[in-house]
Amino acid sequence: MSNALNINKKEITRWVEAWKRAAFSLEEVRRNELRSHDYYKRNQELINEMLQYACDIGEVRLSSGLVDQQRVYMRLRERQTG
């Protein structure tokens, strides 16, 4: 059984290393696609659908939540300091 585990570890390590090497190239492809002069033209329909979805399900917020977050932090501080 340890031999099978050893082979599995080797395969996993090989895959991890392959994806690490590919990450740089994939990031470069992504950047080039986003920078291409016709990116928005090619993806306009998808972008419009995403924006429409956000508008349809989004809620109007009267605050950013920062005040609530600060209130939570103050309570935590009070509990920690006694």
N, C-alpha and C positions, 0 to 999 in steps of 0.2 A: 504494500500500500504506500509506503514512503516513496517508492520509485515513481508511482503515479502522481503523487503530490509534487514531487520534484519536477516532473515533466510539466505539470500544470503551472507551477510557479515560473518555469522557464518560458512557457508560452505566454503567460500573462506579462512577464517582464518584457518579452519581445514586442507584444502589442503596445504596451505603455511606451516603450522607446520609439516605436514606429509613429505613434500619435504625437509624441513630443516633437519628432522631426517634422511631421506634417503640419503641426500647428503654425509654424512660421509661414509656410507657403499658403495655407488656408487663409490666414489673416491678411496676407498680401493680396490674394484674390478678392477677398471681401472689400478691402480698401479700394482696390481698383474698380470694382463694380460700383461702389458708392460714389466714386469720383468721376465715373464715366459721364460724358456730356448728355447722354440720353437716358440716364437712370430713371429720372422722374417721369419721362415720357413713356418708357417701357413699363413702369410700375404704377402709373397714375390711377388706374382702376382699383388696384389693391390698396393703395394709400387712401384713396377716397372712401373705400369700404371700411377701413380701419377707423378713420376719423368719424365716419357716420355712426359706426357702432359705439364709439366712445361718447358721442353726443347723445345717442339714444338711451344708453344705460347709465350715463353719468349723473351724479347728483350735484346740485348746486351747493357749494360749501360757503358758509359765511366767514369761515376762518381757515387758516392753514393747518390748524391743529397744534401749532407751536405753543399757544397759551396752555392748552390741555397737557401737552408734554411737560412743560415747566412745572405745572401743578403736581404731576406724578413725581417728578424729580424732587420737589420740595417735600412731599410726603415721605419718600424714601429716605431723604436726608434726615428728616425729623425722627424717623424710626431708628436710624443708625446711630444718631447722636443721643438719643434718649430723651 
